[in-house]
Amino acid sequence: MLMRVALLGLLGALAPRAEAQWGVPVNCDVPEHNGECAVYGVSMLQLLANPDKFDGSRVRVVGYIHFEADHDAIYLHREDEEQHLFKNGSWVSLAPGVSFEGCQDAYVMIEGVYRARNEGRMSRWSGAVTHVTRCQKLP
């Protein structure tokens, strides 16, 4: 068993990082010509576990969304919203002219700017996805 762990560690150390190998950051959905990333495709778990890594970045994330006065947020699961587990979600604010119509109480993909230190109204959530320009209901 110890030999397997050592072998896996060695292989991991020798393998080139995806970022170096392909020239774009890991999780980049929309790379720019200069090697930077315009939009990161991340999971709710990645945002919740590593908020500083994506702070200030444009992200594309999937989760369960609910809009209600003072409770506009995207959650890891529907049950998180129903049980008011606010820390399992991120506050959501739409960009001007964007409507949540068709996205209410559904699993969706949204695209916006992630702010790790913005906890939304009453500081309840784990960060915020602001300036949301896209909200697409998933099948």
PAZAPA-4460 file (N, C-alpha, C; in steps of 0.05 Angstrom, whole numbers, plus 32768, in hexadecimal, padded with zeros to 4 digits):
% residues 139
    n_x    n_y    n_z   ca_x   ca_y   ca_z    c_x    c_y    c_z   seq   type   mol
   8010   7FE8   8000   8000   8000   8000   8011   8019   8000     1      M     A
   8026   8019   8011   8038   8030   8012   8045   8035   7FF7     2      L     A
   804C   801F   7FE9   8058   8021   7FCF   8046   802F   7FBB     3      M     A
   802C   8028   7FBC   8018   8035   7FAA   8017   8053   7FAF     4      R     A
   8016   805A   7FC8   8014   8077   7FD0   802D   8085   7FC6     5      V     A
   8044   807A   7FC9   805D   8086   7FC0   805D   8088   7FA2     6      A     A
   8054   8074   7F94   8053   8074   7F77   8040   8089   7F6D     7      L     A
   8029   808B   7F79   8015   80A0   7F71   8021   80BC   7F76     8      L     A
   802E   80BF   7F8C   803A   80D9   7F92   8050   80E0   7F7D     9      G     A
   8060   80CD   7F76   8075   80D1   7F62   8069   80D9   7F47    10      L     A
   8055   80CA   7F3F   8048   80CF   7F25   803B   80EB   7F25    11      L     A
   802F   80F2   7F3B   8022   810D   7F3D   8037   8123   7F3B    12      G     A
   804E   811F   7F47   8064   8133   7F46   806F   8135   7F2A    13      A     A
   8071   811F   7F1B   807C   811F   7F00   8069   8129   7EEB    14      L     A
   804F   8127   7EF0   803C   812F   7EDC   803B   814E   7ED9    15      A     A
   803B   8158   7EC1   803B   8175   7EBD   801F   8180   7EC6    16      P     A
   8020   8198   7ED1   8006   81A4   7ED9   7FF7   81AB   7EC0    17      R     A
   7FDC   81A9   7EC1   7FCB   81AF   7EAA   7FD0   81CB   7EA1    18      A     A
   7FD4   81DE   7EB3   7FD8   81FA   7EAC   7FF0   81FD   7E9A    19      E     A
   8006   81F0   7EA3   801F   81F2   7E94   801D   81E3   7E79    20      A     A
   8010   81CD   7E79   800F   81BC   7E62   7FFF   81C9   7E4B    21      Q     A
   7FE8   81D5   7E51   7FD7   81E1   7E3C   7FD8   81FF   7E3B    22      W     A
   7FE6   820C   7E4D   7FEA   8229   7E4B   7FD2   823A   7E54    23      G     A
   7FBE   822D   7E5F   7FA7   823D   7E6A   7FA2   8234   7E87    24      V     A
   7F97   8245   7E97   7F92   823E   7EB3   7F7F   8226   7EB5    25      P     A
   7F82   8216   7ECA   7F70   8200   7ECF   7F54   820A   7ED4    26      V     A
   7F40   81FC   7ECA   7F24   8204   7ECD   7F1C   821B   7EBB    27      N     A
   7F2D   8222   7EA8   7F26   8239   7E96   7F13   822F   7E80    28      C     A
   7EFB   823B   7E80   7EE8   8235   7E6A   7EEC   8246   7E52    29      D     A
   7EF4   825F   7E56   7EF8   8272   7E41   7F14   827F   7E43    30      V     A
   7F28   8273   7E36   7F43   827E   7E37   7F45   8297   7E25    31      P     A
   7F56   82A9   7E2D   7F5C   82C1   7E1D   7F76   82BC   7E0E    32      E     A
   7F7B   82CD   7DFA   7F93   82C9   7DE9   7FAD   82CD   7DF8    33      H     A
   7FAD   82DC   7E0E   7FC5   82E2   7E1D   7FCB   82CD   7E32    34      N     A
   7FBC   82B7   7E33   7FC0   82A1   7E47   7FB0   82A5   7E60    35      G     A
   7FA3   82BB   7E63   7F91   82C0   7E7A   7F77   82B1   7E76    36      E     A
   7F66   82B2   7E8A   7F4C   82A4   7E88   7F35   82B9   7E8A    37      C     A
   7F23   82B9   7E77   7F0C   82CB   7E78   7EF6   82C0   7E89    38      A     A
   7EF1   82A6   7E89   7EDC   8299   7E99   7EE6   827E   7EA4    39      V     A
   7EE4   827B   7EBE   7EEB   8262   7ECB   7ED2   8251   7ECE    40      Y     A
   7ED3   8238   7EC6   7EBD   8225   7ECB   7EC2   8217   7EE5    41      G     A
   7EB4   821D   7EFA   7EB9   8212   7F14   7E9F   8206   7F20    42      V     A
   7EA2   81F5   7F34   7E8C   81EA   7F42   7E86   81FB   7F5B    43      S     A
   7E6E   81F8   7F66   7E68   8205   7F7F   7E7B   81FC   7F95    44      M     A
   7E83   81E3   7F94   7E96   81D9   7FA8   7EB0   81E7   7FA7    45      L     A
   7EBA   81EC   7F8E   7ED3   81FB   7F8B   7ED1   8217   7F96    46      Q     A
   7EBB   8225   7F91   7EB7   8240   7F9B   7EB5   8240   7FB9    47      L     A
   7EA7   822D   7FC5   7EA4   822C   7FE2   7EBE   8225   7FF0    48      L     A
   7ECD   8212   7FE4   7EE6   8209   7FF1   7EFE   821B   7FEC    49      A     A
   7EFE   8229   7FD5   7F15   823A   7FCE   7F0C   8256   7FC5    50      N     A
   7EFF   8265   7FD5   7EF3   827E   7FCC   7F08   8292   7FC2    51      P     A
   7F1F   8293   7FCF   7F34   82A7   7FC7   7F40   82A1   7FAC    52      D     A
   7F40   8287   7FA4   7F4C   8280   7F8A   7F3D   828C   7F73    53      K     A
   7F22   8291   7F76   7F12   829B   7F60   7F08   82B8   7F65    54      F     A
   7F11   82C4   7F7B   7F08   82DE   7F82   7F0F   82F2   7F6B    55      D     A
   7EFA   8300   7F62   7EFE   8314   7F4D   7EFE   8309   7F31    56      G     A
   7EFB   82EE   7F2E   7EFB   82E2   7F14   7EDF   82DD   7F0A    57      S     A
   7EDD   82DD   7EEF   7EC3   82D7   7EE3   7EC1   82B8   7EE4    58      R     A
   7EAA   82AE   7EEE   7EA6   8292   7EF2   7E8C   8289   7EE4    59      V     A
   7E8C   8270   7EDD   7E74   8262   7ED3   7E6F   824B   7EE7    60      R     A
   7E58   824B   7EF4   7E54   8237   7F09   7E37   822C   7F07    61      V     A
   7E34   8213   7F0F   7E1A   8205   7F0F   7E11   8201   7F2B    62      V     A
   7DF7   8206   7F30   7DEC   8201   7F4B   7DCE   8206   7F4A    63      G     A
   7DC2   8205   7F61   7DA5   8209   7F64   7DA1   8227   7F6C    64      Y     A
   7D91   8235   7F5C   7D8D   8252   7F61   7D71   8258   7F6B    65      I     A
   7D70   826B   7F7D   7D57   8275   7F88   7D58   8293   7F8B    66      H     A
   7D43   82A0   7F81   7D41   82BD   7F83   7D2A   82C4   7F95    67      F     A
   7D30   82D4   7FA9   7D1C   82DD   7FBC   7D27   82F7   7FC9    68      E     A
   7D15   8309   7FD2   7D1F   8321   7FDE   7D34   831B   7FF3    69      A     A
   7D4B   8327   7FF0   7D62   8323   8002   7D6E   8307   8004    70      D     A
   7D66   82F5   7FF1   7D70   82DA   7FF2   7D77   82D0   7FD5    71      H     A
   7D81   82E1   7FC4   7D89   82D8   7FA9   7DA3   82C9   7FAB    72      D     A
   7DA3   82AF   7FA6   7DBB   829F   7FA9   7DBB   8286   7F98    73      A     A
   7DD3   827C   7F94   7DD7   8262   7F87   7DE3   824F   7F9C    74      I     A
   7DD9   8237   7F9C   7DE1   8223   7FB1   7DEC   820A   7FA4    75      Y     A
   7DFA   81FB   7FB4   7E04   81E1   7FAB   7DED   81CF   7FA4    76      L     A
   7DD8   81CE   7FB6   7DC1   81BC   7FB2   7DA7   81CB   7FB8    77      H     A
   7D91   81C2   7FAD   7D77   81CD   7FB3   7D71   81CC   7FD1    78      R     A
   7D78   81B6   7FDE   7D73   81B3   7FFA   7D82   81C8   800B    79      E     A
   7D98   81D2   8002   7DA6   81E7   8010   7D96   8200   8011    80      D     A
   7D88   8207   7FFB   7D76   821E   7FFB   7D5E   8219   800D    81      E     A
   7D52   8202   800A   7D3A   81FB   8019   7D3F   81FB   8037    82      E     A
   7D56   81F3   8040   7D5D   81F2   805C   7D6C   820B   8066    83      Q     A
   7D6E   821F   8054   7D7C   8238   805A   7D98   8234   8064    84      H     A
   7DA7   8223   8056   7DC3   821E   805B   7DD3   8232   804A    85      L     A
   7DD2   824B   8052   7DDC   8261   8042   7DFA   825E   803B    86      F     A
   7E0A   8254   804E   7E27   8251   8049   7E2D   823C   8034    87      K     A
   7E19   822C   802B   7E1D   821A   8015   7E16   8227   7FFA    88      N     A
   7E15   8241   7FFA   7E0E   824F   7FE2   7E1D   826A   7FE0    89      G     A
   7E19   8277   7FC9   7E24   8291   7FC4   7E0E   82A4   7FBC    90      S     A
   7E10   82BC   7FC7   7DFD   82D2   7FBF   7DFF   82D6   7FA1    91      W     A
   7DE9   82DE   7F95   7DE9   82E3   7F78   7DDD   82FF   7F73    92      V     A
   7DEB   830F   7F63   7DE0   8328   7F5A   7DE2   832A   7F3B    93      S     A
   7DCC   8330   7F2F   7DCB   8330   7F11   7DD6   834B   7F07    94      L     A
   7DE1   834A   7EEF   7DEA   8362   7EE1   7DD1   8371   7ED8    95      A     A
   7DD3   838C   7ED5   7DBD   839B   7ECB   7DB2   8390   7EB1    96      P     A
   7D98   838E   7EAF   7D8B   8384   7E97   7D88   8366   7E96    97      G     A
   7D94   8357   7EA8   7D92   833A   7EA8   7D7B   8332   7EBA    98      V     A
   7D6A   831F   7EB1   7D53   8316   7EC0   7D57   82FA   7ECA    99      S     A
   7D4C   82F3   7EE1   7D4D   82D8   7EEB   7D36   82C7   7EE1   100      F     A
   7D26   82D2   7ED0   7D0F   82C4   7EC5   7D19   82AA   7EB7   101      E     A
   7D0C   8294   7EBE   7D14   827A   7EB2   7D29   826C   7EC3   102      G     A
   7D34   827A   7ED7   7D49   826E   7EE8   7D40   8269   7F05   103      C     A
   7D29   8272   7F0C   7D20   8270   7F28   7D1C   8253   7F31   104      Q     A
   7D27   824D   7F48   7D24   8233   7F55   7D2B   821C   7F41   105      D     A
   7D43   821D   7F37   7D4C   8209   7F24   7D6A   8205   7F26   106      A     A
   7D74   81EF   7F1B   7D90   81EC   7F18   7D98   81FB   7EFE   107      Y     A
   7DAC   820C   7F01   7DB4   821E   7EEC   7DD2   8220   7EE9   108      V     A
   7DDA   822C   7ED3   7DF6   8234   7ECF   7DF5   8252   7ECE   109      M     A
   7E05   825F   7EDF   7E07   827C   7EDE   7E24   8284   7ED8   110      I     A
   7E26   829D   7ECF   7E41   82A8   7EC9   7E42   82C4   7ED4   111      E     A
   7E56   82C9   7EE5   7E59   82E4   7EF1   7E74   82E6   7EFE   112      G     A
   7E78   82FB   7F0D   7E92   8300   7F1B   7E90   82F7   7F38   113      V     A
   7EA2   82E6   7F40   7EA1   82DB   7F5B   7EB0   82EE   7F6E   114      Y     A
   7EA3   82F4   7F85   7EAF   8305   7F99   7EAF   82F6   7FB4   115      R     A
   7EC6   82ED   7FBC   7EC9   82DC   7FD4   7EC0   82EA   7FED   116      A     A
   7EC5   8304   7FF0   7EBF   8313   8008   7EA3   831F   8009   117      R     A
   7E95   831E   7FF3   7E79   8328   7FF3   7E67   8312   7FFB   118      N     A
   7E5B   8314   8012   7E4A   82FF   801D   7E2C   8305   801A   119      E     A
   7E26   8318   8009   7E0A   831F   8003   7DFC   832D   801A   120      G     A
   7DE3   8330   8018   7DD3   833E   802C   7DD5   832E   8046   121      R     A
   7DD8   833D   805C   7DDA   8331   8077   7DF2   831F   807A   122      M     A
   7E05   8320   8068   7E1E   8310   806A   7E19   82F2   8070   123      S     A
   7E07   82E6   8061   7DFF   82CA   8066   7E0D   82B6   8054   124      R     A
   7E15   82BE   803C   7E1F   82AB   8028   7E3D   82A9   8027   125      W     A
   7E47   8295   801A   7E63   8291   8015   7E6B   829D   7FFB   126      S     A
   7E70   82B7   7FFB   7E77   82C6   7FE3   7E5F   82CD   7FD3   127      G     A
   7E64   82D9   7FBB   7E4F   82E2   7FAA   7E57   82E0   7F8D   128      A     A
   7E44   82DA   7F7C   7E48   82DB   7F5F   7E39   82F4   7F56   129      V     A
   7E49   8309   7F4F   7E3D   8322   7F48   7E3E   8327   7F2A   130      T     A
   7E2F   833B   7F21   7E2E   8342   7F05   7E28   832A   7EF3   131      H     A
   7E15   831A   7EFC   7E0E   8302   7EED   7E01   830A   7ED2   132      V     A
   7E0E   8301   7EBC   7E05   8308   7EA1   7DF6   82F1   7E94   133      T     A
   7DF8   82DA   7EA0   7DEC   82C2   7E94   7DE0   82B0   7EA9   134      R     A
   7DC7   82A8   7EA6   7DBA   8295   7EB7   7DAB   8282   7EA5   135      C     A
   7DB4   8269   7EA3   7DA9   8256   7E91   7D9F   823D   7EA0   136      Q     A
   7D85   8238   7E9E   7D7A   8221   7EAC   7D84   8207   7E9F   137      K     A
   7D8B   81F4   7EAF   7D96   81DA   7EA5   7D7E   81C7   7EA1   138      L     A
   7D81   81B5   7E8D   7D6C   81A2   7E88   7D69   818E   7E9F   139      P     A
***
